[in-house]
Amino acid sequence: MPRDMIREYLSFLQVEKGLSKNSVESYRRDLARLKALAESEGRAPEALGKPEVTQFVMDLSREGLAPKSVSRALSAVRGFYRFLQLDGHVKADPTADIMAPQGGQKLPRFLTQEEMERLLEAHDTSTPEGLRDRALVELLYATGLRVSELTGLTTSSVDIDRGVLFCTGKGSKQRRVPVGRSALEWLRRYEAARRVMLAGRESQRLFVGYLGRPLTRQHVWAMLKRASAKAQIRGVTPHVLRHSFATHLLEHGADTRSVQAMLGHSDLATTQIYTHVTNERIRSVYERHHPRAKRE
C-alpha cells in the first residue's frame, strides 16, 4: 500500500514542529485541494510537477479565493514539497519561483493578435511620418520596450543585420533584446523616411520628428491614441503593447525566465502575472470552443 505523504507531513507539523491543531487543520484543507488535483491527473501529489502546481495556484485565484488565502495555500504546498525533498522523495521543488497573486493586483490589459494586426495596419505608410510610426509600433510589439526606453534609442542601439537591440532600462540596467523579422523590415523602410524628416540635419536619436526633433513619450501616447481610434480599439497605450508582447510570447510557449530577461524585470514574480493571464485566456478559449464545455 502506497504511503500517504500528506498524512506523514501533517504528523510532522504537529509532532515535530509543534503546530497547533487549528494550523494543522488549515494545512490539511489546503493539501486536500492539492491531492484532489493529483487524483484528477491519476497521480500522487509527490508526482506533480511545476506546471500542475502553477495551475493549482491559478485555479485557487479563479475560484475567487482572496490573495491572502491563495498565499496561505501556496505556503502549505511549498512546505509539503520541501518536506518531501528533505526526505528524498522528490528531487526538485515544483513550487520554486511560483508566486501567489498579490492583494489588489490587477491583470494587465493586452491586445489579441487580431487587434494587434489592426493597430499595425492603421498607419498611412505613404508618408514619412506614417512609415516612422509603423516602424515604431512594430518595434514596441517586437521587443516589449517601455516607452522611455524606446524614445531613448539611438541609431547605434539597433543592429539590424544581427536582429538585436541594446537598451537602458530602470536603474540604468542595460539589456539585449532580439528583434523579429517584421520589425526589422519596417526599420529598414524607415531609414529613407528618417533622412527626409531630418532634412539635412543630424541626430543620434533613432525616432525623430521633422527637422530632427526627438520624439517624446507624449508624442508616442498621442500617436497610439490616433491609431487605436482608427483601428477601433480602446485603451491602447505603450504599456498595453508591452503586455501584449509578453502575453503572446507565453501563449506560444516561451518560458517565463526568457520573457523576464527580455522585459528587463528584476523580479520573476513581476513576469509571472502574465502566466496568470495566459492561463485565464486558455481556459476562456476552451470554454468557448470545446463542444462539451460551452456554457448555456
Sequence and secondary structure as in RCSB ss.txt:
>XXXX:A:sequence
MPRDMIREYLSFLQVEKGLSKNSVESYRRDLARLKALAESEGRAPEALGKPEVTQFVMDLSREGLAPKSVSRALS
AVRGFYRFLQLDGHVKADPTADIMAPQGGQKLPRFLTQEEMERLLEAHDTSTPEGLRDRALVELLYATGLRVSEL
TGLTTSSVDIDRGVLFCTGKGSKQRRVPVGRSALEWLRRYEAARRVMLAGRESQRLFVGYLGRPLTRQHVWAMLK
RASAKAQIRGVTPHVLRHSFATHLLEHGADTRSVQAMLGHSDLATTQIYTHVTNERIRSVYERHHPRAKRE
>XXXX:A:secstr
    HHHHHHHHHHHTS   HHHHHHHHHHHHHHHHHHHHTTS GGG  HHHHHHHHHHHHHTT  HHHHHHHHH
HHHHHHHHHHHTTS SS TTTT     TT        HHHHHHHHTTS TTSHHHHHHHHHHHHHHHH   HHHH
HT BTTTEETTTTEEEEE GGG EEEEE  HHHHHHHHHHHHHHHHHHTT   SBSSB GGG B  HHHHHHHHH
HHHHHTT  S  HHHHHHHHHHHHHHTT  HHHHHHHHT SSHHHHHHHHHHHHHHHHHHHHHH TTT   
